[in-house]
Amino acid sequence: MLIRWTVEAAADLDNILEYISDARPETALKVARRIFEAVEGLEVFPRRGRKGKVAGTHEFVLSPLPYIVVYRIEREAVVIPRVYHGAQNRP
């Protein structure tokens, strides 16, 4: 399966990494790598996440990081609509 990031998810990731890099640039690179590796794993195991709060979505918790990747499985792609911090209010 292909992985498709929406504009909103890409912006979420940019915001996360910008926030971290203000204090610790090296940590931001590690977090980015961890998020991308986790998402790449969805190509092979797209149902590895839990059922999402929004109908038709799944959520992949990136433990020990405090981030949640929201995704939906389409015919030939895993679509990432959002990436949240676990403490954020979200739908």
FENVENZI-V904238 format. One record per pair of residues at least 24 apart in sequence whose ideal C-beta (glycine too) atoms are under 6 Angstrom apart, sorted by the first residue. I is the first residue (numbers start at 1). J is the second residue. Records with the same first field share a line. If there is no record, write none. Layout:
I->J, J
This chain:
1->43, 46, 77, 78
2->77
3->39, 43, 78
4->77, 79
5->80
6->81
8->82
9->80, 81, 82, 83
12->82, 83
13->83
38->62
42->78
46->73, 78
54->91
